[in-house]
Amino acid sequence: MADIRSPVLDDRNGAVYWPGVLQAASSKTYLSAELVQTLKDRLKLEQTHIILNTLTALHTISLNGSRQVRDQLALSKCMKQLERLLNRPPFPGVEMAAAQLLMDWAFLFGAEDLGLKSFQLLTNTSKHRAMLQAMQASDVAVLQREDRQLGMPCFAAAVRGLDFGRQCATQFGGLLTGTAPPQTVLSRLAAAAVAASYSGSSAAAAAAAA
């Protein structure tokens, strides 16, 4: 098993270690098997800070990596662990944190495998659908979407993802909310999914979500 209490992702106080997280997110084209295994193993633990810091790492990796990296995440066993956190949370509030990560992925990458799989996990049950009605995309995701729509160039500096540990420290057990997009996230995602089901093309899903 990989080193689950790696100082690469956690500092000595249990908070997220940003230099290590940004280093993990530095690969634009491929994630090492060791890193993917470490992320999956950390999500299996019943320790609050390790799970939340891992969600932060996943969020950051998705924002900075290429579509190839995000496709790799979509195919990884991390998705199965995120589903487990949604359905059988090891502590109160973690299901909301996992749902926030999946919502941001569906919001940002709805035309990609990662976004489509995230949407499916979030809408599999009536419980999750009801939870979504009260949630919003995070501020980080909204800003990233605006930058992508404006065609902002990608500079060398990496972008920090959502710090789930900090969010839960102030709103533990509550919703991790951000700035609401012009249209509700759930209706936007639903429209994209319907368009994709009729056309069978990811391009149509992207157009519906835009």
Disulfide bonds with the S-S distance in Angstrom:
none
